[in-house]
Amino acid sequence: MANAVTPLSSSGTSSRLLVVRSPPARTLRERGLRPRCRGRGSRAFPRMRASPIDTKDAERLSDGKPAFVTVPEEPEVRTGTWNWRGYNIRYQFAGDTGPALVLIHGFGANSDHWSKNISYLGKSHRVFSIDLIGYGYSGKPNPRDIGVDTFYTFETWGSQVNDFCSNVVKEEAFFICNSIGGLVGLQAAVMDPQMCRGMVLLNISLRMLHIKKQPWFARPFIRSFQNLLRNTLLGKFFFNSVATPESVKRILSQCYHDPSKVTEELVQSILRPGLERGAAEVFLEFICYSGGPLPEELLPQVKCPVLVAWGDKDPWEPIDLGRAYGDFDTVEDFVVLPDVGHCPQDEAPELVNPLVESFVRRHLKVP
């Protein structure tokens, strides 16, 4: 989105800076974002409609002689490494002022999946995007090497996010989450409520393969198949069939509504770290992880306000099932993102970025 100069009134101290971008931002309703207020609301976080995006057309002075200022440029995105429990964790960050945001990716992805959000949001926030352990360019320990049955769980990742906020961000933060990352954010907020100021869930995983959502008679067969994947060459064969440019592109083209957004750069950003040593074991561990919490179990426990947004063309997590999350007391809004698939932050950043800005602005503490 192009930056533009903006007129600034010179008629006194009551003047306002009004920003113009190309194209001018519209309200959520004009963009087709339809806030759904289906829940009961709560006293702590009264239910409200999503606020309009605050940018407006520029106002000129009546004498036609405006002064001009320049819209702040997007800050540089930097990369850092943090040692967590003996493992190197890659993260990216941008922005030096404003409230902290922690961006949490989904299954098989990494912090690069927020490349269209980090710098933009960094203009007015301190933004951090983390590679969860096992993904991206973070460490990928094999659970069998560290003597545990299951390591890649939401409890592990929730602890990682909370420790990241304490040790790197150094303050409480807003969590912005996609897909499986939504479970990570919810788990972190339940484990340490003081760390999360608020949460935006983008197409959170419904966890339809969870063992509790399977018929009782199928559960023993599911566990047997999972053991087969984890303990035989079948699992490695399955991973090798998926970890190719053609397969990654095909999978992304399924979950993105607009296939033109599935670029070679996107494919490589997902594939490259997935070819690192240990990635196959992480992949197999997680696809065999059919236990742990469900969103509907965690949402009633969180103490912070939550906004749920959903791309209505998501083939993996159907919006008709996701709407039920709008009925929880802590969920202040359910927002429909029209003509968007499973990864709205990358497919439609022009919708997601203003939505995040608006949500954070509403929930900043007034001094």
C-alpha positions in Angstrom: 0.0 0.0 0.0 1.5 3.2 -1.1 2.4 6.0 1.4 1.1 9.5 0.7 1.7 12.9 2.1 -1.1 14.2 4.3 -2.4 17.7 4.9 -2.2 18.9 8.5 -4.3 21.8 9.7 -2.4 24.8 10.8 -5.4 26.5 12.5 -4.5 25.8 16.1 -3.8 23.1 18.7 -7.1 21.4 18.1 -6.1 20.3 14.6 -5.8 16.6 13.8 -3.4 14.6 11.6 -5.5 12.8 9.0 -3.9 10.1 6.9 -4.5 9.2 3.3 -3.3 6.0 1.8 -3.9 4.6 -1.6 -6.6 3.3 -1.8 -8.3 5.1 1.1 -9.3 2.8 3.9 -12.9 2.0 4.3 -15.0 0.9 7.2 -15.2 -2.7 8.1 -18.7 -2.9 6.8 -17.8 -1.3 3.5 -15.1 -3.9 3.1 -17.6 -6.7 3.7 -16.4 -7.5 7.3 -19.6 -8.3 9.0 -19.2 -8.4 12.8 -21.3 -11.2 14.2 -22.5 -10.6 17.8 -24.0 -14.0 18.6 -22.8 -14.5 22.1 -24.1 -13.5 25.4 -21.4 -10.9 26.2 -19.7 -10.4 29.6 -19.3 -7.7 32.1 -15.5 -7.6 31.9 -15.5 -7.3 28.1 -18.8 -5.9 26.8 -19.7 -7.1 23.4 -19.3 -4.5 20.7 -19.3 -4.2 17.0 -15.9 -4.0 15.3 -14.8 -0.4 15.0 -14.4 1.3 11.7 -10.9 1.6 10.4 -9.8 5.1 11.5 -7.9 6.4 8.5 -10.0 8.9 6.5 -9.8 11.1 3.4 -7.7 14.2 4.0 -9.3 17.4 5.1 -8.1 20.6 3.4 -8.2 24.0 4.9 -10.8 26.4 3.6 -8.0 28.6 2.2 -6.7 25.7 0.2 -3.2 26.0 1.7 -2.6 22.9 3.8 0.7 22.0 5.4 2.1 18.6 4.7 3.7 15.8 6.8 4.9 12.4 5.7 3.3 9.2 6.8 5.8 7.2 8.9 7.6 4.5 6.9 7.3 0.9 7.8 10.2 -0.2 10.0 12.9 -2.7 9.1 12.2 -6.3 10.0 15.1 -7.8 12.0 15.9 -11.3 13.0 16.9 -12.6 16.5 17.8 -15.8 18.2 16.7 -16.7 21.7 17.9 -19.7 23.7 15.0 -21.5 25.3 15.7 -24.6 27.5 18.9 -25.2 25.5 17.3 -24.8 22.1 17.8 -21.9 19.6 14.5 -20.1 18.8 14.3 -17.9 15.7 12.1 -14.8 15.9 11.5 -11.7 13.8 10.7 -8.2 15.1 9.9 -4.7 14.0 8.9 -1.4 15.7 10.3 0.3 18.8 7.2 1.9 20.4 3.7 1.0 21.2 2.0 -2.0 22.7 3.6 -5.4 22.1 2.1 -7.9 19.6 3.2 -11.6 19.4 2.3 -13.3 16.1 1.9 -17.1 16.4 1.9 -19.2 13.2 0.1 -22.5 12.4 1.1 -26.1 11.7 4.0 -26.5 9.3 4.5 -22.7 9.0 6.9 -20.3 10.7 7.4 -16.6 11.4 7.8 -15.9 7.6 4.1 -16.5 7.2 3.6 -13.1 8.9 5.8 -11.2 6.4 2.9 -9.0 5.2 2.0 -8.0 8.8 5.2 -7.5 10.8 6.5 -4.3 9.2 3.1 -2.7 8.7 2.0 -3.3 12.3 5.5 -2.2 13.4 4.7 1.4 12.5 2.7 1.7 15.8 3.5 -1.4 17.7 6.4 -3.5 19.0 5.8 -6.6 16.8 7.4 -10.1 17.4 6.9 -13.2 15.2 8.2 -16.4 16.7 9.1 -19.8 15.2 7.6 -22.3 17.6 10.0 -25.0 18.6 10.0 -27.7 16.0 9.1 -25.3 13.2 10.8 -22.8 11.0 14.5 -22.2 11.9 14.0 -23.0 15.6 15.5 -26.2 17.2 13.8 -29.5 16.3 14.6 -31.9 19.1 13.5 -35.5 18.7 11.3 -36.5 21.7 12.8 -39.9 21.8 16.3 -38.4 22.2 15.1 -36.4 25.3 13.3 -39.3 26.8 9.6 -38.2 26.6 6.7 -39.8 24.9 5.2 -36.5 23.7 7.0 -33.2 23.4 5.2 -31.2 20.7 2.1 -30.3 22.6 0.1 -27.1 23.2 1.5 -27.0 26.8 5.1 -27.0 25.5 4.3 -24.2 23.0 2.2 -22.3 25.5 5.1 -22.3 27.9 7.5 -21.2 25.1 5.3 -18.2 24.2 4.9 -17.1 27.8 8.7 -17.4 28.5 9.3 -15.5 25.2 7.1 -12.6 26.5 9.0 -12.6 29.8 12.5 -12.8 28.5 12.4 -11.2 25.0 9.3 -9.0 24.8 9.7 -8.1 28.5 6.0 -7.2 28.9 2.5 -8.5 28.4 1.4 -8.7 24.8 -1.5 -9.1 22.5 -1.5 -12.5 20.8 -2.3 -12.6 17.1 -2.8 -16.3 16.0 -3.5 -18.3 13.0 -4.9 -21.9 12.8 -3.1 -24.2 15.3 -1.4 -21.1 16.6 -4.7 -20.1 18.1 -4.6 -23.2 20.4 -1.1 -22.2 21.4 -2.2 -18.6 22.2 -5.2 -19.8 24.2 -3.1 -22.4 26.1 -0.5 -19.7 26.9 -3.2 -17.3 28.1 -4.7 -20.0 30.4 -1.3 -21.0 31.8 -0.3 -17.4 32.6 -3.3 -14.9 32.3 -1.0 -11.9 33.1 0.9 -12.3 29.9 -1.9 -11.8 27.4 -3.7 -8.5 27.1 -6.0 -9.7 24.3 -6.1 -12.2 21.5 -7.1 -12.2 17.8 -7.8 -15.7 16.5 -7.7 -16.1 12.7 -9.3 -19.3 11.5 -8.4 -21.2 14.6 -8.1 -24.9 14.1 -11.3 -26.8 15.0 -9.2 -29.9 15.7 -11.6 -32.1 13.8 -9.1 -35.1 14.0 -9.1 -34.9 17.8 -9.8 -38.3 19.4 -12.8 -36.9 21.3 -14.4 -36.0 17.9 -14.1 -39.5 16.5 -16.7 -42.2 17.0 -15.8 -44.6 19.8 -15.4 -47.6 17.5 -12.8 -45.8 15.4 -10.5 -44.7 18.2 -8.5 -47.9 18.5 -7.9 -48.0 14.8 -6.8 -44.4 14.8 -4.2 -45.0 17.5 -2.9 -48.1 15.7 -2.4 -46.1 12.5 -0.7 -43.3 14.4 1.7 -45.8 15.9 2.4 -47.2 12.5 3.3 -43.7 11.2 5.5 -43.0 14.1 7.3 -46.3 14.3 7.8 -47.6 10.8 9.2 -46.4 7.5 5.6 -45.6 6.4 5.8 -42.3 8.2 9.0 -41.3 6.5 7.6 -42.2 3.2 4.5 -40.1 3.9 6.6 -37.1 4.9 8.9 -37.4 1.9 5.8 -37.4 -0.4 4.6 -34.2 1.2 7.9 -32.3 1.5 8.3 -31.4 -2.2 7.6 -28.1 -3.9 4.8 -29.6 -5.9 3.0 -31.0 -2.8 3.5 -27.8 -0.8 2.1 -25.7 -3.6 -0.9 -28.1 -4.0 -1.7 -28.0 -0.3 -1.4 -24.2 -0.1 -3.6 -23.8 -3.2 -6.3 -25.8 -1.4 -6.4 -23.6 1.6 -5.9 -20.2 -0.1 -9.0 -19.0 -1.9 -7.0 -16.9 -4.3 -4.5 -19.1 -6.0 -2.5 -16.2 -7.3 -1.4 -15.6 -3.7 0.4 -18.9 -3.6 3.8 -17.7 -4.9 7.0 -19.5 -5.3 8.4 -17.4 -2.5 5.6 -18.6 -0.2 6.1 -22.2 -1.2 9.9 -22.0 -0.5 9.4 -20.2 2.9 7.3 -23.2 4.0 9.4 -25.9 2.4 13.0 -24.9 3.2 12.9 -25.2 7.0 10.7 -28.3 6.6 13.7 -30.0 5.0 16.0 -29.4 8.0 17.2 -32.2 10.1 14.5 -33.3 12.6 11.6 -31.8 10.7 10.2 -35.2 9.7 10.0 -36.4 13.3 8.3 -33.1 14.3 5.8 -33.5 11.5 5.0 -37.1 12.4 4.7 -36.3 16.1 2.2 -33.6 15.6 -0.1 -35.4 13.0 -0.2 -38.2 15.5 -1.1 -35.8 18.4 -4.9 -36.3 18.7 -5.1 -35.4 22.3 -4.7 -32.2 24.2 -7.1 -29.3 24.5 -9.9 -28.2 22.2 -10.7 -24.5 21.5 -14.1 -24.9 23.1 -12.4 -26.1 26.3 -9.9 -23.3 26.5 -12.0 -20.3 25.5 -14.1 -20.3 28.7 -10.9 -20.3 30.8 -9.2 -17.2 29.3 -9.3 -13.9 31.2 -8.6 -11.6 28.2 -10.8 -10.3 25.5 -10.9 -12.3 22.3 -11.8 -11.5 18.7 -12.4 -14.4 16.3 -12.0 -13.7 12.6 -12.7 -16.2 9.9 -12.0 -16.4 6.2 -15.3 -17.6 4.8 -13.8 -19.7 2.0 -11.7 -21.9 4.3 -12.0 -25.5 3.1 -10.3 -27.0 6.2 -12.0 -25.2 9.0 -15.6 -24.5 7.8 -17.0 -21.2 9.0 -20.4 -22.7 9.8 -18.7 -24.7 12.5 -16.4 -21.8 13.6 -19.4 -19.5 14.2 -20.1 -21.3 17.5 -17.0 -19.7 19.0 -18.8 -16.4 18.8 -21.1 -17.5 21.6 -18.4 -17.6 24.3 -18.5 -14.8 26.8 -14.9 -13.9 26.3 -15.4 -13.6 22.5 -16.4 -10.0 21.9 -16.8 -10.4 18.1 -17.0 -12.9 15.3 -15.8 -11.2 12.1 -16.3 -12.7 8.7 -13.5 -12.1 6.2 -15.1 -12.4 2.7 -13.5 -14.5 -0.1 -10.5 -15.5 2.1 -9.2 -18.9 2.9 -7.4 -20.5 5.9 -4.5 -18.0 6.2 -6.1 -14.5 6.2 -2.9 -12.8 7.4 -1.1 -13.7 4.3 -3.9 -13.9 1.7 -5.7 -10.7 2.8 -3.4 -8.5 5.0 -5.4 -5.4 3.8 -8.2 -6.8 5.9 -6.3 -8.3 8.8 -3.9 -5.5 9.6 -6.5 -2.8 10.2 -8.6 -5.3 12.2 -5.7 -6.0 14.5 -5.0 -2.3 14.9 -8.6 -1.6 15.7 -8.8 -4.4 18.3 -5.6 -3.4 20.0 -6.6 0.3 20.1 -9.9 -0.6 21.8 -8.1 -2.5 24.6 -5.2 -0.3 25.4 -5.2 0.7 29.1 -5.9 4.3 29.6 -3.3 5.9 31.9 
